[in-house]
Amino acid sequence: MPPPSDIVKVAIEWPGAFPKLMEIDQKKPLSAIIKEVCEGWSLGNHENFALQNADSTNFYITEKNRNDIKNGSILRLTTSPAQTAQQLHERIQSSSMDAKLEALKDLASSSRDVTFAQEFINLDGLSLLTQMVESGTERYQKLQKIMKPCFGDLLSFTLTAFVELMDHGIVSWDTFSMAFIKKIASYVNKPAMDTAVLQRSLAILESMVLNSQDLYQKVAQEITIGQLIPHLQGTDQDIQTYTIAVINALFLKAPEEKRQEMAHILAQKELRSIILSNVIRSTRAINDEMAHQLYVLQVLTFNLLEDRMMTKMDPQDQAQRDIIFELRRIAFDVECEPNNSGSMEKRKSMYTRDYKKLGFINHVNPAVDFTQIPPGMLALDNMLYFAKHHQDAYIRMVLENSSREDKHECPFGRSSIELTKMLCEILKVGELPSENCHDFHPMFFTHDRSFEEFFCICIQLLNKTWKEMRATSEDFNKVMQVVKEQVMRALIQKPNSLDQFKSRLQNLSYTEILKIRQSERMNQEDFQSRPILELREKIQPEIMELIKQQRLNRLCEGTCFRKISSRRRQDKFWYCRLSPNHKVLHYGDLEESPQGEVPHDSLQDKLPVADIKAVVTGKDCPHMKEKGALKQNKEVLELAFSVLYESDEYLNFIAPDKHEYCVWTDGLNALLGKEMTSEFTKTDLDVLLSMEMKLRLLDLENIQIPEAPPPIPKEPSNYDFVYDCN
């Protein structure tokens, strides 16, 4: 007979004593269990003791997390969090350097536990740490020359403890003084600072900027881009990552009117070329966190275009109209005529003719073409950049098209406006960066005007594709669709430079796109005749059952999920899998991501399928309602789902990717007898139906299919029948 679910068998350690095997009754108060353990070792004052996990975390067992204890767990009897916090609070004020260093090391380790953190903060421990940073360390700076390693460790552990305590979100960042901010900033500004101290200081500054607009103002006064740049020129990728994270945070929190100014400073300091040479083209592989920070920087840089993208042209603004006159002048090599030269009607006629050749929709007043937002004035900026920096290509394109028949000309003006809009959509200009995306493009770090150069390559591609398609004005939207496909396919390959991007586009001609489309359609043919449709309807239930079994089999294999955490750089995992009889969900925490399947025995928590009431997704999930930051993250919302059971209990998931999300939501719905509605189910259904239809429609009447493959025939006696191409 299995033991009751409320009884957990564990081993409990106590220093200097032999470990005890105990059965813990989860219905009993935790204080009663601790008292029983203390009595077993003849220890008094049980209220001064606590239980903690005897693993690498050393987290305290509380009433909130006690249900996480599994059979076979090893626990440790130790001093209570309040007692430990009090002891460490006293020890870190020791006059002995060695004792202080050891105490700060213990504090940095203990502060990862939220229970201890709460107790230490209640003792005003954070104020003590900030005082030590502000003034206490100055005492030791005098000794720094002779005790430099010790000083670095002392400060490093102090800052580590501070970061760990603040990560729990118990205390607001707004509570810290200007003196503390200045001191942290000074560690970043010093040219030769201890690596660990520098890393913690950068992390603190990033958190300050992101969590408080007031602190952003204060940090921005203390830190300049010029002081951060040298940290990118080193070889430590963690320091480089934190440095870019601080730059991104300053960029993100800067008022709109200051972002352009900041971008100008970044350009002056050659941030882009420094990142390109020291990070992107470094011999070290780029880790996920660095890739994320580069992606964020890329997004924030392109978002500077949003203002121009959403600005309509004022047809009465002479300065803006002069840009259009400049496009005309460069294309047709004409100077602006004086007002008295020729009649007004003649000049209007000449302008109208030239604007028609330039491909504007409104030949009389092309300024009207730029009143559409997006892309607004950004399209005109791109056109002028192309005309000035790629003048030969611009003139050739305009003159080439103006010499064609009207219906076959590729309208440069209209094409530029639509292309700019399309490129903004592809690069998601104006959208905030995602929290989990790593999708940066190295080629955008190879040029100071990367968006404009990107446009110049794509407008020439559009003109080339137009000719290859022999398009007319009626085919304009079709050409734009093909160009979008060409650009998207080239970007997927992540070219390292704009030249490489250009060469990949050369290989994606219209003919090649047609071949790709035809190849992709091979398995997507859909016959619409009535007998075929009837056959599809007959086969479909069998295919749906096959998909259902596949989903359930995947659930039986299980999946490793990441735990929801405010700390992006610290991964925690848990595993969930369905029992082979499809009656129970087994789940439990893991210390690291598993290499293969995790056996049922190591997953002690269970949820009977019969107890599941519903499966909810996205914004309806409890953990999405609780997490304010995650609530705004579209990608996380799309991967979130929860299993509701009993009255108000729930098991929360965030899938590692879209595929796992579809597999699990389909599988759980199948267990509940509901319809599987995911995108992947539709795709799998189409593919499997198509294959089954083709197999059943093969003309195999009177054809006997052999059980064994036929033998390979002997080689011919001669090869006289071979035709010699030479």
N, C-alpha and C positions, 0 to 999 in steps of 0.2 A: 504494500500500500504506500503510495507516494506521500511525503511529508506535507503538512498543510502549507498553503501558499504564504501564510504570514510568518512562517518559521524560516530563518536563514541561518545556514551553518557557516561559521567563520572561524578564523584563527586570530587571536589577539596577542600582540607583543607588548612587553614591558622591559625596558633596559635592565640587563643583569638577571633576568628571570627566564625560565623556559616558557615558550609560547603556549597559550591555552586554546583548546578547541571548545567553542561554545555554540549554543543554539540561541539566536536572538529572536525574540518574539516582537514582531513589528507593531503589535497592538499596544505594547507597553510604552510608557513615556521614556524618552531617551535618557532622562536623568535617573530613572530607576535601573536601566540597563547599566549605566556607568557606575552607579552605586554598587550593583551586584559584582561588576568586574573588580572594583576597588577592594571590596570585602574579600574577594578570592585571593588577593595579594596582601591582605591586612593593611590596606592604605586608608587613612582617615581623611576627612574633609573632601569627600567625593565631589563637592561643588567646584573644587579647584582643578578638576580633571575633565578631559574630553577625549573623544575618539577621533582618529583621523586615518585616512587611507595611507597604508604603508607602501605607496608607490612613488613614482617620480613627482607627482603633484603635491602630496602631503596635505590634501584638502581636508578640512574639518568636516565631521559628520554632524549634520543639523537635522532638525525636524523637517526642514524643507527637502533635503536631499537624501534622507535616510532610505527612501525606497529604491535608490540606485545601488544599494548594497546587494551583491549577488552571492549565491552559494559559492564557497571556496575563496571568498575575498580574505585578504590579510589586512587587519586593522592594527592600529597602534594606540595604546593608552598614553596620553601625553597631558601636559598642563593645558588648562582651558585657554581659549583665545584671549579672554580678558587678562588672565595672569601673564600669558606670554607677551601680550602687547605692553603691559605695565613694565615687565622685566626689560624688554628691548628699549622702551622709552627711556629707562634709566641708564641702560648700558651704552646707548649711543651718545650720552653726555659725559662719558668717562674721560678723565684727563689723560689716560694712557692711549697713545696712538694705536698700539697693537690691539688693545681691547675695543677701542672705538671702531677700528677697521673690521674686526671679526663681527661686532654687533651689527654694523651696517650691511655686511654680507648676508647675515641671517635675516635682517629686515627685508632686503631686496628679494630674498627667496620666499619669505612668509607672506609678503604683500600681494602675491598672486591670488591668495585665498580671500574671497570677498568677506567671509566671516571675521577673519583676523583684521582685514582692512577696516571694517566698520568699527571694531574695538579700538584700533590704533588711532583712527581719525577722531573718535570720541574723546581721546586723551589729548586732543589738539596736536597730534603728532605731525600733521602736515605743516602747521605753523613752525614747529621745531625744525623740520627739514628745510623749509624756506629760509629760516633765520641762519641756519648753518651754511646755506648756499650764499646768502647775502653778505654775511659778515664773519661767520664762524670759520670759514675756510681761509680767510685772510691771515689768520694766525699761523696757519700751516704753510702759506705761500712763502713765508720767510725761510721755511725749511725746504722749500721745493727744490732748490739747487742740489742739496745734499741728499734729499729723500724723494726724488722725483717719481719713481715708480709707486711708492707708498701714497703720495699725494694724488696721483692719477687714479689709483684704485679707490681711495677714500671718496673722491668726488664722483667717480663712476658709480659706485654702489649707492651713494646718496641720491643721485639723479635716477638711477634704475628703480629704487624704492619709490621715488616720487611718481615716476611714470606709471608703475604698476598700481599704485594707490589711486591715481587719477583715472585710470582706465575703467574703474568700476562705476564711474558716473555718480558717485555719492556726493561729491563736492563740485560746485560750479567753478569754472575757470576764471570767472570775473572777480574772484576774491583775492587775487594776488597783486602785490604791490609793484610799483614801477621799478623799485630797487631790484626786486627779484628778476624782472624782465631784462633789465640792463645787465645784470650779472650773467644770465643765460646767454644773452646776445654777445657778451664779451667773449664767452668761450668759443662761439662760432666765428667771431671776428679775429681771434688770435691766429697767427699764421701756422704755428706748430703746436697743436693741441693734441692731447691724448685721444686716440681713435674712439675709445668707448665713451669718453666724455663728450666728444664732438657729436657722435651718433645720437646719444640721449638728448643733447641740447637741441639738435635739429628736430628730433621727434617732438620735444616739448613746444618748440616754436610753431611747428605745423599744427599741433592740436590747439594751441592758443588762437591762432589766426582763424582756423575753421570753426571754432566753437564760440567765438565772441567778436562782434563787430568793433566793440570798444578796444579789445586787445589787439585787433588787426591794426588800428591806428597807432597804438603804442609800439608794436613790433616793427611796423613799417618805418617808424622814426629811427629805430636802432639798427636795423639791418638794411644794407643796400645790395643791389644785384652784384655790384663790383666786389663786395666782400664774400659773396657766395660762389662766384665763378671759380676761384682757385681750388675749391673742394671738388669741382668736376674734373679738374686736370690731374687728379691723383689716380691711384690704381685700385682703390677700395670701392667695389661696386655698391656696397651697402651705404657708404658715405655719399656716393654719387646719387643713389636712389633717394635718400633722405633730402639731399640738397635740391633735387628737382621737385620733390614733394613740397618743400617750403616755397619754392618759386611758384609752383602751381597754386598753392594756397593763397599766396599774396595776389596772384593774378585773378583768382576766382572771387576773392572778397573785395577787390579794388572797386571803387565806384566807377560807373560806366565812363565818366569823363576822364578818369585817370588811366584807363586800360590802354588807350592808344599811346599815351605818354610813356607808360611802362614798356609797351611793345617797342617803342623807339629806343628806349634805353637798352633793352635786350639786344636789339639789332646793333647798337653802337658797341656793346661789349662782346659782340660776335658769339652770343650764346649758342646759336644754331650750329656754327662750324665747330665750336668746342665740343658740343654733344656728339656731332657727327664723327669727329676724329677720336675722341676719348671714350665714347660709350658705344655708339652703333657700329663703328668699324674697328672696335677693339678686338683683341684676340679672344677675350672671354665671351662665353655665351651669355646672352641677355636673359636674366631670370624673369619670372612672371611679374614680380612687383615692379621691376624696372620697366618692363614692357607696358604695364598699366600706367605708370607715371609718364612715359613717353606718349602714350595714347592720349592722356589727359592734356598734356602740353599741346599736342597736335590739335585737339578739339578746341581748346581755349584760343589758340592762334587763329584758327579758321573762324571762330565766332566773332573775331574783330571785324569780319566782313559783314556782319549782320546789319550794322547801322546803314551802310551803303546799299545793302540788298533791300532794305525796307524803306529807302528814301525815294520818293517819286521825283521825277524831273519837273522843274518848274518851266513851262514853255516860254515864260516871259523873262527868265533869268539869262542875261546876256553872257555871263561867264560860262554857263552850262551850254548855251547855244554855240559858243566859240569852239567847244570840243568837237561838235559835229562839223563845224566849218573846217577844223583841223583835219578831220578824217577825209573830208572832200579834197582838201589841198594836197595831202600826201598821196591820195589815190590818183588824182588827175593832174598833179603838178601845176596847179593854178594858184595865183595870188589873189587875195581878196581885192575885188575891184573897188575903186573909189565910188562914192555915192552918186557922183554926177556922170559916171561912164554908162552910156546907153540908157535906154528907157527902162522904167521899172518893170514893165511887162516882160521885156527881153531877159532881164536878170532873173526874174521869177521863173521864167520858162527854162533857163539854163540850170538854175538850182534844182528844179523839179526833175529835169532829165538826169542830173548827176545823182540825186538822192534815189532815183529809181534804179540806177546802175549799182548803187551801194546796197540795194536790197532792203530798203526800209518799206514798211507797210504803208505809212503815210508819206507820200512823196512830197506833199506841199509843206508839211510841218513835221519832220521826223521826231521832234522832241516829244510828240504825243506817244510815240512807241515806247518811251521809257517811263510812262506813268503807271505801268503795270508793276505791282509788287507781289511777291518777288518776281524778277531780280532787280527792279528799279535801276538806280544809278550804277550798280555794280557791273551791269552788262556794258554800259558805256565806258567805264574804267577799263574793262578787259579789252574792248575794241581799240581804245586809244593805245594801250600798252602793246597790243599786237602790231598796230600800225607803226609805232615808233621803234620798237625793239626787234621786230621781224619784218622790216619794211619791204624787202624784196618779195617775201611770201605774200604779204598783204596786197601789194600792188598787183602781183601776178594773179592772185585769186579774184580780185575785183575786176580786172580787165578781161580775164579769161571768161568770167561769167557774163560780163556785159556784152561780149561778142557772140554769145550763144543766142539761140531763139528764146523769146520771152518765156515760153513754157518750160524750157529745159535749164534755165539759169538757176544756180543755187543762191538764193538771196542772202548775202552776207549779213545784213542788218538783222533780219528776222532770225536767221540761224544763230547768230551770236546771242541774241536775247534768250531764245529757248534753250540754247546750250548752257548758258550761265545758270539758268534756273535748274536745269537737269543736274549739273555738277554740284550745285548747292544741296540738292536733294540727296545725291550719292554720298556727299561728305557730311550730311546732316548739320549744315551750318545753322547756328542758332539754338541747337539742342544742347542741354547740359551733358557732361560726360557721364557714362555709366560707371557704377562702382566696381564692376567685375570684368570689364572689357580690357583686352590686351591688344586690340587691333590697330597698331600704329603702322604707318607706311614709311620705310626708310627714305624713299625718294623725296618726300616732302621736307626732309631735313637737309637736302643737298642744294637748295637755292633760297635766297632771301625773299624772292617773289614767287614762291612755289605755286600758289594758286593761279597766278597770271600765266606762268609758264605751262601749267597743266591745261589751262584754257587754250593757249596757243597751239599746243600739240593736238588737242581735241577738235579745234575748229578746222585744222588742216585735214584731220581724219574725216570729219563730216563732209568736207568738199570732195575728198577722194572717194568716199562711199557713195556720195550723190552721183558721181560720174560712173562708178561701177554698176550702180543700180539703173543707170539711164533714167533717172527720176524726173518727174515733172512737178509743178507746183502742187498738184493734187496728191502727190506721194510724200509730202513733207513730213507728216506724222510717222509714216512707215520708216523713213530714213532715220528719224530721231530715235525710234525704237531699236533699230539695228545698231546705231552708234552707241546707245546706252548699253546694249548687250556687249559690244566690243570693249567698251571702257571697263565694264564690270568684270568681264572675263580676264582682262589684262591685270586689273588691280588684285584679283584673287591670288595671282602668282607672286605678289609682293615684290615688285622690281626694286632693285637697290638704288637706281638712279632714274632720272627723267629720260635719259637716252635709252636705257634698257626698257623702260615703259614704251617708248616710241617704237623700238624695234619689235616688241611683242605685238603692238598694234599692227605693224606691217604684216605679221603672220596671220592676223585675224581679218583678212579681207572679206568682202561680202560673200564671195564664193565659199570661203572656208566656213563662215557663219551658216550658210545654207546647208553645207555638209553636216555640220554639228547638229543643226536643227533636225535634219532628216534622220540622222543617226538616233537622236533622242526620241523621235516620233515612231521609230521602228516598233518599239514595244508598247506604244500607246494608241495603236490603231483601234478605232471603235466602230464596228459595223452597226448600222442603224436599221437593217432590214428586220421585219417582224419575227421570222424564225430565229434569227440570231439573238434578238432581244429576249425571246422566250427562253432560249437556251441559257442566257446569262442569268435570268431570274431563277431558273432551276438549279444552276450551279452555285449561285451566291450564298445560300445557307451553308453549303459544305465548306466554302472558302472562309466564311465568317467563323465557323466552328474551328477551322484550322488556325486562324489568327488568334482566336480566344485561347486555344491550347498553348500556342507559342507564348502568349503574354503570361499565362499562368506558370509555364515552365521557367520563364525569366524571373518571375517573382520567387519561385522556389530556389533559384540560384542565388538571389539576393543582390543587394546594391549597397555600396558605401555612400553615406550622405555626410555632408559637412554640417557641423552644428552652427546655429545662428550665434554670431558673436560680434560685438562692436569693434573687436580688434581684428583688422583686416590681415595683419601679418602673422597671426597665430592660428594654425589650423587644428581643429578638433573634429573627430569623426565619430559616427555611429553607424551601425549596420542593421539592416532589416531584411528578413526573408520569410517566405511562406513555407509552411510545413508541407511535406510531400502529399499528405491527405487533404490539403487545401482547407484545413479547419482552424489553423492557428497562425498568427503572425509572431515570429520570434524577433526580438530586437535587443540591442545593448550597445554600450559605449566601447570605443576602441582607442588605443593610445596613438596609433598611426594607421595610415591608409594600408589596407591589406593587399597582398599580392595575388591572392586567389579567393576562393570561396571561404567563408567563415563557418565552421561547424555549428550546428544547433546548440551543442552543449555549452559553448562559450557565450551564448546569448540567453541570459537568464530571464529577461522580461518577456511576458507573453500577452497577446491580445486575441481572444477567441474571435473568429470571423463572425460568429453568430451575434456577438455584442455590438458589431459595427452598425451604426444607425445611418450614416451618410458620409459621402466624400465631397468636400468643398474645395474650390480652387481660387487662386488669385486674391482679389480684395476681400473675399468672404472668409478667408482663413483667419483664425484668431491671432496667429503670430504676425500677420501683416497689419492687423488693426493695432497691435501693441507697439510695433516698431515704427516710429515716426520717420526715421531716416530711410528705412527700407520701403516704406509706403510709397515714396516718390520714385523708387527705382523700378522702371518698367521691366527690365530683364529679370529681376528677382521675383516680381509679381507673376511673370509668365511661367516661372518654374516652381511656384509655391502651391502646395496642396495639403489638406489636413484630413485625417480620419476622425470622425466624431463618434464617440461611444458612451454608453450609459447616459447620464443626464447632462453633465456639463464637462466631461473629460474629452481630451483630444490628443492626438499624436500628430505632431507637425513635421512636415517635410519641406526641404528645398532641394529639388533634383539637381544633379551635377550638370545636366544638359537637357536639351529639348527632347532628345530620343528617350532618355530614362523617364522624363516626365510623362511622355505619352504611354510608355510601357506600363508604368505604375498606375496611372489614372485609368487606363483601359483595363488592366488586370483587376484592380479593386472594384471597378464598375461591373466587370464580368462576375466576380464573386458575389456581388449583391444582386445579380440577375438584371442589371441595367444595360442599356445600349452602350457600345464602345464608340465614342464620337471624336477621337483625336485625329489630328492631321495625318499621323503615320498610319492609322487604321485605313483611312481613305486611300492613301498611297499604296499600302500593301494590298488592299482589296483590288485596286485597279491593275496592279502588276500581276498578281496571282490569277485574277480572272482572265486577263489577256493571254497569259501563258496556257491556262487550262483550255480556253476557247480554241487557241491555235492547235493544241494537241488533239482536241476532239474533232476538229474540222479537217485534220489531215486525211487524205484519201488513202485509207489502208485496207479497203475491201479486197478480199482474196489475196492479200499479201501476208505471208507467214513470217513473223518476226522470229529470227533464230535466237535460241537461248544463249549460244556461245558466239563470240565474234568470228567472222569468216577468216580463213587463213590468208596470210600475206602471199600474193602470187610470186612465182619465181621471176628473176630478172630476165629480160629479153636476150636473145642470142646476139643481137647487134642493135646499134642505135642509129641505123641509117635513116630512120624516119624523122629524126630530130632536124629541125630547120635551123640552118646556120644564119644568124642575123647579120654576121659580118660579110 
